[in-house]
Amino acid sequence: MKRRHFRRKRRGTILVLSAVLMVMVMAMLAFAVDLGYLQVARGEMQRSADSAALAAAWDLVDSGALTGDSNVYVMKESARDRASQYAALNPVLNQPPGLAAEDVVIGFLPNPSDPTAAIDLTNTNTPNTVWVRVRRTESQNGKIPFFIANVLGLDSIGAEVEATAALLNSFQGFQTSSSGNLDLLPFALDQDTWTDLVNGIGTDDWKWDAATGEVQAGADGILEFNLYPQGTGSPGNRGTIDIGSNNNSTADIARQIVEGISPSDLSYHGGKLEFDSHGELPLNGDTGISAGVKDELESIKGQPRIIPIFSEVTGPGNNAMYTIVQFAGIRIMEVKLTGKQSGKRVMVQPANIVARGGIPSPTSGTTAFVYSPVWLVR
């Protein structure tokens, strides 16, 4: 009897242990399944936040400034709308996430490459950074549900992720980039003409049609100026600058117009064109623009390019020395390099351009309408 009782007791203990073990296995399975579900949800949330921040940061390229109608408030609101749009286009668990007002912050990072830098919210005139948070909480989009773990009393969990994207809009020069050539035209414009343009002095006879990719006659609210020198070739005149060898030929200039400034060209300047501590970059050049590059200029009409702007030039002809103090984004609208000297022209208007290889500037005003690509800061 005692042996039979012992056997029944041992069998009962085994059954109890088996039941406990089964519960533990089920619990572990529940957490494993739901943990995997949580990881999928967080991955989709991060994708949504990343895309929203990247898309919104592109809206900080100030197109209104081209017509003199820069409006930071409108630009920020556009960036907020873009963030909400792209967050919704990347659903989380088949649900498009919504962003609350506090989930999008727009500000300024002087050095976006510093992962510890705080976003400056006091610099309201030149925003370059967008922070986005995507949440699944009780109050925003709903918590992430559990399926198996809810038998243990855990039916959902909250989660949130964030992303920060930025672009640079002020540079102290450009350096060799792994992405290829720099879209910089080797023609220098005097600072007075550029200042007049910024102050509303210029013509408006041409427009760029982004839909057709063509330059057309007509006004678009963006003023134009003539890049072609209208003087006698004396010091103070605009002209060609030598980026690369000081003896750049017409063939070199033609190549740079079409293909841009190559790493080989930049190697003559130590791999970069950069302002010194006084905000100046001296470059040798030649007053005037040769009619021999007419076809090359025609071939890039409408395409955005960068031009250097000089404060002064000393020396005549091919002994000219230009003092470059700024870079600006432009596009060529009309080219006429035949006929009388007074009728020659290379009509240009400001244009936003995205350039790689920019060297960040700690101050503003060194570039105009030139931006870096947008990238995820963190």
Secondary structure, 3 states (H helix, E strand, C coil): CHHHHHHHHHHHHHHHHHHHHHHHHHHHHHHHHHHHHHHHHHHHHHHHHHHHHHHHHHCCCCHHHHHCCCCHHHHHHHHHHHHHHHHHCCCECCECCCCCHHHEEEEECCCCCCCCCCCECCCCCCCCEEEEEEEEECCCECCEECCCHHHHCCCEECEEEEEEEECCCCEEEEECECCECECECCEEEEHHHHHHHHCCCCECCEEEECCCCEEEECCCCCCEEECCCCCCCCCCCCEEECCCCCCCCHHHHHHHHHHCECHHHHHCCCCEEECCCCCCEEEEEEEECCHHHHHHHHHCCCCEEEEEEEEEEECCHHHEEEEEEEEEEEEEEEEECCCCHHHCEEEEEECCEECCCEEECCCCCCEECEECCCEECC
